[in-house]
């Protein structure tokens, strides 16, 4: 079954993944955790609302680290893309992310 919404961003941030995790969790809106994947290495993950998943992956290590964010909403979720997108973008402001650009979703 296709997803209700599935989108991604690329961005640059000078903070390491561990610092991003701390800032995001301090912001308090979503509970984030660090996970490990054979394909992606260490990454951040949250499931803030039933049927919603958001991940942050490292694309390129320092200096000027490049990251990507992958956002998805399952078809049966009550969440709306705009609501999830607004919260995600507000979190990116907290870590001084820059060069934000929408990219093709990946997985």
NUSE-715267 format. One line per 4 residues: number of its first residue (from 1); for each residue x, y, z of C-alpha. Coordinates in nm, 4 decimals. Layout:
BEGIN
NUM	X,Y,Z ~ ...
***
This chain:
BEGIN
1	0.0000,0.0000,0.0000 ~ 0.1494,0.3385,-0.0949 ~ 0.2368,0.5910,0.1718 ~ 0.0145,0.8902,0.2411
5	0.3221,1.1140,0.2178 ~ 0.6915,1.0427,0.1600 ~ 0.9504,1.3170,0.1189 ~ 1.3118,1.4046,0.1994
9	1.5508,1.6934,0.2533 ~ 1.9250,1.7472,0.2343 ~ 2.0869,2.0004,0.4655 ~ 2.4195,2.1046,0.6112
13	2.4935,2.1354,0.9816 ~ 2.8190,2.1809,1.1742 ~ 2.7002,1.9697,1.4677 ~ 2.7719,1.5971,1.5004
17	2.4845,1.3503,1.5129 ~ 2.5100,1.3148,1.8933 ~ 2.4646,1.6904,1.9414 ~ 2.1701,1.6975,1.7026
21	2.0110,1.4174,1.9065 ~ 2.0534,1.6154,2.2298 ~ 1.9121,1.9369,2.0801 ~ 1.6141,1.7601,1.9224
25	1.5272,1.5806,2.2466 ~ 1.5684,1.9003,2.4490 ~ 1.3222,2.0722,2.2145 ~ 1.0736,1.8201,2.3533
29	0.8260,1.7959,2.0697 ~ 0.9400,1.4518,1.9467 ~ 1.1411,1.1767,2.1199 ~ 1.4489,1.0877,1.9115
33	1.6887,0.7959,1.9437 ~ 2.0147,0.6994,1.7774 ~ 1.9984,0.3774,1.5771 ~ 2.2486,0.1811,1.3735
37	2.2017,0.0272,1.0308 ~ 2.4305,-0.1785,0.8115 ~ 2.3203,0.0314,0.5126 ~ 2.3096,0.3782,0.6730
41	2.5461,0.3581,0.9695 ~ 2.4376,0.5621,1.2719 ~ 2.1217,0.7640,1.2217 ~ 1.8475,0.9374,1.4218
45	1.4941,0.8023,1.4298 ~ 1.1602,0.9135,1.5709 ~ 0.8043,0.7878,1.5495 ~ 0.6255,1.0899,1.6976
49	0.2700,0.9947,1.5997 ~ 0.1152,0.6624,1.4996 ~ 0.1994,0.5974,1.1356 ~ 0.4756,0.8618,1.1136
53	0.8486,0.7982,1.0896 ~ 1.1270,1.0546,1.0535 ~ 1.4968,0.9729,1.0126 ~ 1.8169,1.1769,0.9887
57	2.1096,1.0155,0.8021 ~ 2.4695,1.1309,0.7663 ~ 2.5561,1.1868,0.4002 ~ 2.9054,1.3315,0.4467
61	3.1137,1.3699,0.7637 ~ 3.2849,1.6925,0.8825 ~ 3.3805,1.9564,0.7965 ~ 3.0389,2.1111,0.7253
65	2.8562,1.7831,0.7679 ~ 2.5862,1.6994,0.5177 ~ 2.2728,1.5214,0.6341 ~ 1.9459,1.4041,0.4888
69	1.6065,1.3761,0.6487 ~ 1.3536,1.1166,0.5358 ~ 0.9902,1.1685,0.6371 ~ 0.7010,0.9305,0.5839
73	0.3347,0.9086,0.6776 ~ 0.1481,0.5790,0.6528 ~ -0.1931,0.5828,0.4766 ~ -0.3929,0.5189,0.7951
77	-0.2233,0.7942,1.0002 ~ -0.4193,1.1004,1.1052 ~ -0.1054,1.3150,1.0654 ~ -0.0831,1.5626,0.7802
81	0.2302,1.6422,0.5826 ~ 0.2206,2.0137,0.6651 ~ 0.2083,1.9454,1.0399 ~ 0.5051,1.7042,1.0273
85	0.7001,1.9272,0.7881 ~ 0.6518,2.2370,1.0055 ~ 0.7748,2.0549,1.3167 ~ 1.0731,1.9084,1.1326
89	1.1742,2.2462,0.9900 ~ 1.1432,2.4055,1.3355 ~ 1.3818,2.1428,1.4711 ~ 1.6304,2.2196,1.1933
93	1.6307,2.5844,1.3006 ~ 1.7363,2.4679,1.6498 ~ 2.0560,2.3117,1.5085 ~ 2.1356,2.6007,1.2720
97	2.0846,2.3816,0.9652 ~ 2.1488,2.5537,0.6346 ~ 2.1276,2.4842,0.2631 ~ 1.7966,2.3024,0.3107
101	1.6776,2.1503,-0.0171 ~ 1.4036,1.9024,-0.0935 ~ 1.5408,1.5853,-0.2540 ~ 1.3943,1.2628,-0.3873
105	1.2952,1.0218,-0.1092 ~ 1.5296,0.7268,-0.0715 ~ 1.5303,0.3989,0.1150
***
